[in-house]
Amino acid sequence: MAIRSMYVSKVSYPFYKEIHVELDWFGGFALSQKRKCEIGLHKNFLSQYPKEKPLEISSASTNTLGKKLSAMNLKKQVIIHDADKKLAAISSVESVFQSSRIYVDGNNQIGPFPEYILSPGKESKKRVKEASKGLHSYKYYYDGSYFFAPDYHISLFYDYVYMNALLEEENKEAMLELLLGGYSAFSDLATLALNSQARSCAIFVGLYKAGLLDMVRNKESYLRLFRTKANGEADLGAYENVQLLKSDKVELLSPIIPCIYHKDDVENIYLKKYSHLTNRKTDVSFAPYYLNKL
């Protein structure tokens, strides 16, 4: 048994609601096992939120759109400083985020890591993790300015990078599929990190529905939107309707959804609908987003 999060879009601050869901866990590294966890999570979630439309955002998703929206795959425009020149390049959300991290070890600063900004996402993540010495990063340097990670919005910088990437031309197709597909609740079983691509998607959809997406494009308006001062301190109302970590435990705003769809139920759904998918992450191993209904 495990507990994982679903992030539901809202049209008011903080533009998402985190729902914790209990599910039977399928262990193992096979793609099929991860996808069974996805099915169990979504079915149990839908038992209490039947009007929502869930989407797993990861390279293990059953859904082609979920794969496209993975931070490892989502493209991000960057500016590279080479001697006295500025050069435009294309990176990934994951590499931009990882290369911007700053860690503090006593009086010593570790990072940022601009040398990894054009590396593949997995490599960038691996290199930065090796250099971090197990520390947490609560400060980032990107595009000439610093970002912080306040406790009421620990993923403030990650969400900024992710949502701005979605607004760029390279990701227009995926963005339109996301918005026109009617998705309203998102999961990311691939990670337990404080920064989550599922949360970023939920916020993006919430802001779209609220007509506030343009405020994401500019750092100053983005910080105002999330009630944060330029120095990372909280502005008025920043803690409203936000789940916080208390002694490494989340202070829940809503009850945990109990598991009512168990392993046998999930196995039957998988065999009926997804057994034709292979355990290799190729394009043919993902169900088309417009057919992906549990």
Phi, psi and omega in degrees: 000141180217166175234128179228167186259144165244137180250116184257131181292143175228156179265003178233160182308137002271020174075012171203159173231131180267123180245129179264133187233135177271140179209155170285130186266135174258109182280166179114165184263351181296144180301324180298324180292318179296323181287329174294323175297319177300313180299314180299317179299311184292319180295318178293322176298314182293339178298334178245345178232064188293341182272351180277159177238108186273155177213128174277124180256096178186167178286357176257004182301150172288348194251133179303322180293319177301322177294314180301324185275000175299140180299335177289331184258334184289124184284152178218127176288137179222160174249124180256131178267114181237103186057241181259015183247152171247123184242136177277140180211169178244126178238203175237160177302317182299315182291322177297315180297310183297318183290345181268352185296144173230130178243152177238126178237094185067239178265003183257140177256134176246119182098174002289182187230066183299339180292346181254006188293333179256005177286156173304149185306314182297319180293316179301314179299318180296313183296317181291321178299320178297324182280341188282344180058031178079007180279162173261144177262126178239015181210145183221151176234120185210135174054040174084007179214164181265145172237154180238173181234079181294153186294337178276350176205073187298334182260025184306313181287315180303314180298322180298312180296314184297311184291324176293327175298317180299332182276355182273156187301324182299336184247016185300318181299313180295321180298316180294322176298321180295311185284321182278344181282351177076017180290140186224353180218139192224146178229162178212083183290345185286346184214151172249015184293159177293333176265126187226128177295334177292317177298318180299318179295319179299315179297317181301313180294320178299317179293324177298314180294331180274355181072031186242011185300327182299335181289347180283334188292335185243134184301316183296314180290327177297315179296321177297319181301324181254025168053048183232137176279164183299332179273007178090359180279156182288138172262179184302128176082010185296332184267007182291125176056038181242130175281130183244154173278126177239110182053048178068012175239145181277131175276103189286143176263349179213157182296153175288134177284123182286156179281118174242344174259108185262186189303318180297319179298314182293318178303319180295319178296317181297313181296324183287323190246329190238004185295341179285345180284144181271173178267017177250141183277065174252166183302327182283355180263021178228136179284139178304138186302326184281352176254357189276083177235127181288000000 
